[in-house]
Amino acid sequence: MSRIVRTESNAILAKVVEHHGFIYTQGVVATDLAGDIATQTKNILDQIDALLELHGTDNTRLLQALIWLKSIDDRAAMNAVWSAWLPEGGAPARACVEAKLADPRYLVEIMVTACR
């Protein structure tokens, strides 16, 4: 049977699930909710970097990203931070939608799938 590694799991989710060399993150939100969309996006991407590193990979191995924005009007500002973070030629398949997020202070939530 294949091994499944769950990082910091609780009753409802794990921060990361790894299976067969694929890394699936939770929906990551900012830890500092006072910031604007650029600040929250940067904070989230820093957290994603740490989660990927913990599982032996990085943003050069991204396969897919799901992004939820409180307001689709923030898409351009979020994309500026997102694009600067991505390696050249390394953009994953991606969806970006407006959604009602769990806390009204969340401006963005990002979930990625990567491989080793």
C-alpha positions in Angstrom: 0.0 0.0 0.0 1.3 3.5 -0.8 2.4 5.7 2.0 0.5 8.9 2.6 2.2 11.6 4.7 0.0 14.2 6.4 1.6 17.3 7.9 0.0 19.0 10.9 -3.3 17.2 10.4 -6.3 17.8 12.7 -9.9 16.7 12.7 -10.8 18.6 9.5 -7.6 19.1 7.4 -3.9 18.7 7.0 -1.6 21.6 6.1 0.0 19.3 3.4 -0.7 15.8 2.1 2.0 14.0 0.2 1.4 10.9 -1.9 3.6 9.3 -4.6 5.8 12.4 -4.7 2.8 14.8 -5.1 2.4 17.6 -2.6 -1.1 19.0 -2.0 -1.3 22.1 0.3 -4.3 23.3 2.2 -5.9 26.6 1.2 -3.3 29.0 2.7 -4.4 32.4 4.1 -2.3 35.2 5.5 -1.2 35.2 9.1 -1.3 39.0 9.2 -4.8 40.1 8.2 -4.1 43.8 8.5 -2.3 43.9 5.2 -3.5 44.8 1.7 -3.8 42.2 -1.1 -0.1 42.5 -2.0 1.0 42.0 1.6 -1.4 39.1 2.2 -0.4 37.4 -1.1 3.4 37.7 -0.2 2.7 36.3 3.2 0.8 33.3 1.7 3.5 32.6 -0.8 6.2 32.7 1.9 4.1 30.1 3.8 3.8 28.0 0.7 7.6 28.2 0.1 8.0 26.8 3.7 5.5 24.0 3.2 7.0 22.9 -0.1 10.5 23.0 1.4 9.4 20.8 4.3 8.4 18.2 1.7 11.6 18.5 -0.4 10.4 20.7 -3.3 9.9 24.3 -4.3 7.9 26.6 -6.6 9.8 25.3 -9.7 7.8 22.1 -9.4 4.3 23.6 -9.2 1.6 21.8 -11.2 -1.6 23.5 -10.2 -2.9 26.5 -8.2 -6.3 27.4 -7.0 -6.8 31.1 -5.9 -9.8 32.6 -4.2 -10.1 36.4 -4.0 -12.5 38.3 -1.7 -12.8 40.7 -4.6 -11.9 39.9 -8.2 -10.9 43.6 -8.5 -7.8 42.7 -6.5 -6.7 40.2 -9.3 -4.1 42.6 -10.9 -2.4 43.5 -7.6 -2.4 39.8 -6.5 -1.0 38.8 -10.0 1.9 41.3 -9.7 3.1 39.5 -6.5 2.3 36.0 -7.8 4.1 36.6 -11.1 7.2 37.9 -9.3 7.2 34.8 -7.2 7.0 32.3 -10.0 10.1 31.0 -11.7 10.4 32.2 -15.4 8.5 29.7 -17.6 7.2 27.9 -14.5 3.6 28.9 -14.2 1.2 26.1 -13.2 -2.3 25.4 -14.4 -4.4 27.9 -12.4 -7.9 29.0 -11.5 -8.6 32.3 -9.9 -12.1 33.2 -8.7 -14.0 35.6 -6.5 -15.4 33.9 -3.4 -16.8 34.6 0.0 -13.9 33.5 2.3 -14.1 32.1 5.9 -13.1 35.4 7.5 -14.0 38.8 6.1 -10.4 40.0 6.7 -9.0 37.3 4.3 -8.4 38.9 0.9 -6.9 35.9 -0.8 -6.5 32.1 -0.2 -4.2 30.0 -2.3 -3.9 26.2 -2.6 -1.2 24.5 -4.7 -0.2 21.1 -6.0 3.4 20.4 -6.7 5.7 17.4 -7.2 9.2 16.4 -6.0 
